[in-house]
């Protein structure tokens, strides 16, 4: 008798090029589709990664309230007005207390904004159908949506971020975590931090590292375009990640300016995009510091690996991170790496054995990067160690299969 497939719902937002989306694609490529009947729920069916979704996955959308999942600080009120208030003016009564607190600067703005979003999310329609397991793979908004609007026998929250940075509202997130059957983190330090902060959740928290396929990444690194300034003979520094305050690009601009003032021939390239406001601010900062010609914004791309292959140093100047996939990819391509000391940094680079870890500050990045530029032999040492490194395997799927087995035992 043929075994019934497990109905698996994965909840996302878009397929724009970013770390969570990359993580999902690697995860999806390892699923056993003879065992799982998989549905991917996206807020919007858009993004450069859309064609990479395995054909066995059914893709559905929540277009009616899609913009609510992609809104940011710059367009929040416009989105809330068009998506919610125009349909039902009574929504204004829901958001007034939170908007007032934001205007009066009562409490943390981010906490009030998330509370307001969660209040509005209660009005979203329920998702039709029933599932055995639901994964809120894209983080907090998808978790709150899953808990309120998805009918699934077991529900899993997936955290790609460090819960403590930036600080979040325990009174909002704590009950949500309690309502989940399991909480997946992507690094051991984040798992330990979560267990320490929420002792009552200890049995629910598991670590499943992001999956990276070294063979696929190295194959993609041989295809496509690379840096447009082919005849440039200076040092190419690369960062992959969206343009946002979290990623520390303002510090990168300041470091770039200091290095150029000291006569270093360097250019800093960024693969990724951000809001119009964030991109404009970054470009203006580069102009003001006199490095507009040396800060090259390459935009979003499905395959950044040709650029990663050809860069001289990969730098992750972030203020906080979960466990960035781009750093794992740079390791797979044997690049000299510099990262700031976010929570999982020392785990990723084995306490500095596989790359440099520096203080999260302009001075910290400047000193560490200057040291690498002054000591090419150090960079060669990192490259040599990475060639001996055996990471990047897909063993993490065993963690997921064990988690499913435990959950299905109660279905």
N, C-alpha and C positions, 0 to 999 in steps of 0.2 A: 504494500500500500504506500502510495507516494506521501511523503511527509509534507504537511502544510507549511508554507513559507511564513516567516516572521514578517509581519507588516511593520515596516520601519519608516517613520516620518522624520526627515531632517529639516529643520527650520532655519532659513537664511534670510538675507536681505537683498543683495545684488551679487553679480559675478564680476565686479570691477577688480582689477589686479591689486591684490593686497594680501597680507599674511594669512588672515583667516580663510580667505577664498583658496589660496594655495594649499593650506592645510586640508581643507575639505576635499579638494581634487585628489590629493595623495591618499587620503582616507578612502575616498570613493573608489579609487583604482584597486584597492586591496579587498573590497567587500566580495563576499561569495554570493553572487546573484542567483545561484541555485537554491540558496538558503533564505535570502532576503528579498522581499518585494518592497522596493524603495521608492518613496515619493519625496521629492525636494520641493518645499514650499518657499518661494521667494517673494519678497515684497514687490520687486520689479524684475521682470525678465530682461535684464540688460547687463552689459559688461563684456570686456574683451575675453573673459574666460568662459563665456557661455558655450562656445563650440567644443570646449574640452570636457563638458559634463558627459560621463559615460552614457551610452545610448540606452542602457537598461533602466535608467532612472526616469521616472515620470516627473515632469516639472509642472507645477501649478503656481498660481500667483494670487496675491491679495491686493489687486490693483486699486480697489476702492479707497484703501487707506495707506497705500504704498508710501506716499511722501512723508507720512508720520514716522516711518522707520529711517528715513534718510535725511531728515531735517537737521540743521545745525543752528548755532547761536545766531547767525546772520539772517536766517530765513524762517525762524521758528514761528513768529507771530503770523507771518503771511501764510505759512503752511497750515497752522491751526485754524486760521480763519477760513481758508478755502476748503480744507478737508473736513472740518468739524462744525464750525460756527454757522456757515452758510446752510448746512443741512439742518442744523438744530440750534437756534439761538440760545436755548437753555444751557448749552455747553459753557457759555460765559459764566454762569453761576458756579460751574465746576472749577474753572481755572482762576476765578477772581482771587481766592485766598492765597494761592501760590504766586500769582503775578504781583499781588500787593507785597508779599514778603520779599520777592525779588527786587521790586522797586524801592522798598524801604531798607534793603540790605539786611534783612532778618535771617540769620542762619546762612549756610553756604549756598551760593547761587546754584551750584551744580546739584545739590541735594533737592532744592526746591523745584528745579527744572525736571529732575527725574520723577519726583513725586507728582508733578503736574502731568507728565507724560503717562504715568501709570494710572492716574485718575481718568484721563481721556481714553486710554487703552481699554478700560472697562466697557466702553461703548462700542468697541469693534464687534462685528458679528462672529459667532462661533464658526470654527472650521467644520464643514460637513465630513462625515465619515468617522470610522474608528480605527485605531492603530494599536499594535501590541507595545511598541516602544516609540517614544518621541525624543529627539535630540534637539535641544536648543543650541545649535552649533555656533551661532554667531554672537553669543554672549548675552548681556543683560536684557536688552529689549526683547529678544526672542524668548528668553526665559520667562519673563512676565507674561508675554503673549501665550506661550505654551501652557502655563499654569491656569490661565483664565479661559482659554478658548479652544483648547485641543482635548479631544477625548482619546486618551491613551492609557493603557493599563499600567505602564511604567514610564516615568519621565526623568530625563537626564539633562542636567545643566552642564554646559561646556565652557570653561573659563580660559580664554587665551590671554588674560591679563593678570597683572599683580593686583589683587583686590585692595591692598593697602595704599597703592599709589596710582592715581590720586585717592585720597581718603573717600570712602563711601558711607552711606547712611545705614548703619547696622539695623536700625529699627525697621527699615524698608527691605533690605536684602536678607536679613536673618530669617524672617518667617518664610520668605520665598525659598531659600535654601532648604529649610526644614520640610517644605512641601514637596521637594524633589526626592526621587528615590536614590539618585546618585549624583555626585558632583565631580566632574573630570577636570583636573588641572594639567598643565602641559610641562611642568618641571617639578623636580623634587623640592627646591626651595619654596616654591609657591604652595605646594602641598603642605609642607611643614608650617608655613606662615598661616595658612587657612586653618589647619588643625589647632594651632596655638590660639588663634583668634576666636574660633568657634568650636570649643571642646566638645560640645554636644553633637557636632556633626561628624566626629571622627570616623565612625563606621561607614559613612556615606562618601567620604572623599577618597578618590583614587588618582594616581598620576598616570597619564598616557601621553608620552612625548609625541610631538608632531612627527609625521612620517616624511622622510625625504628619500627619493630614489636616486642614488648617485649615478646610475647608468643613464637614466633619462636626462638628468641635468647636464651631464657631460656631452650627451648627444646634442641637446639643444644649444649648448655653448658653441657648437661648430656650425650653426645655421644663423642666417640673418645678418642684419647690419651691425656695425659697431660705431665707435666714436667718429663723429663727422669731421673732426680736425685731425685727419690721418697723419699729417706731417708734423704735428706737435711733438716736441722732443723733451718736454718737461715731465713732471710726475703727475700721474692721474690718480686722484682720490675719488672713490665712488661710495655713494650711500643709496640704498634702495628702501623706499618707504614713503608713505603719504606725507604731504606737507602740512604739518600741524605743530602746535607748540610742544607737544609731547616728544617729538622727534629731535628737538634740539638744534634745528637748523640756524636759529639766530646765533647760537654759540659757534656753529660751524663758520658762519660769515665772519664773525669776529676773529676766529682763529686763522682763517684764510687771509684776512687783512694783515694780521700781525706777521704771518710768514712771508707774505709778499713784500711787506715793508723791510724785512730783513734780507731780501734778495733771493728767496727761494722761488724757483720756477715751478709753480704748482697750479693745477686747476682742480676744482671740486665739482663733480657731476652728481646730479640727483635724478634718479628714476622714480617717478611718482608724481602725484598731483594733489591738490587740496582745494579748499574753497577759494573763490575769487579774492576774498579778503585776505586769506593767509598767503596766497601766492603773490598778491600785490605787495603785502608787507615785506615779504622775503626779498623781492626784487628791489624795493625801495631801500631796504637795509644794505643790499649789495652795492647800490649806487652811492649811498651816503658814505660807505666805507671804501669806495674806490676800487671795488673788485667785481663790478658788473660783468667785465669781460672774462673773469676767471671762475664765476659761479654759473654753471651750465645746467639749465633745467631741461631734462630730456622728455618729461611727461610720462604718462602711463604707457606700458607696453606689456604684451603677453609674454615676451621672451627677453628678459634682461640679462640673460647669461652670457651673451656675446660681449656685453659691456663689462660684466663681472670678470670674464676671462681675460680681457685686455687691460683692466685697470692695474695700477701698481700697488695700491693699498685700499682695503675696504674698511670704512669707518662707520660705526653705529653710535652717533653722538646723543642718544636718547636720554631724556630725564627719567623715564620709567618704561618698563617693558614687561611682557610675559616671558616668552622665550622666542625671540624673533627668528623666523624661518630664514630670512635673508642671511643671517650670520651662519646658519647651518649650511646654506648653499655656498657661501664664500669659502667655508671650510672644505667642502667637497671639491671646489675648484682650486684648492691649495693657495689661496691668497693670503698675504700678510694682513692681519686683522687687528683693528683697535676698536674696543668697545668701552663705553662708560660703565660704571659699576652698578648697573641695575640688578634686581634681585637674583636673576638666574645667570648673570654674566660669568661668574667664576666657575659655575658648573659647565657652561658652554665651552669655555676656553681652558678648562682644567687648571684653574688657579694661575693662569698666565702661561701655562706650558705651550698651548696652541696659538696664543696671540696675546696682545697687550690689553690690560684692563686698567682704566684710569678713573680718577675722581670725576664725579658728575659736575663739571664746571668748565667755564671757558679756559681757565688756567690749566686745569687738569688735562683737557684735550690738547691744548697747545703744547704743553711740556712733553706729553707722551708722543704726539705726532712729530714734533721736532726731533725727538730722540730717534724715532724710526727713520726719519729722513736723513739724519746724520750718520746712521749706522746701517748701511745696506746689508751687512753681514747678519745683523739681527733679523731682518726680514727674510733672508735666505734660510736662517735657522727655523723660523716659524713654518716656512713652506716645506722644508724637509721633514719636520715633525708631522705636519698634516698629511704628507705622503705615506707616513707610517700609521696614521690614524685609521681605525676600522669602523668608524661610526656611519650614520646615515642609513641603517638597515630598517626593515619593515617589521621588526620584532614587536613593535608597539601593538600590532593588531591582536597579539595574544592576550594583551590586557583587555582589549575591547571584547573579545570572544568570551573571556572569563567573566566579565561584567554582565554580558548578555545571558550567559548560562545561569549566573546567580539570580538575575532578575526573572528570567523565564521560569525558574523553578517555582516562582510564586504566581505565575499567570494561570 
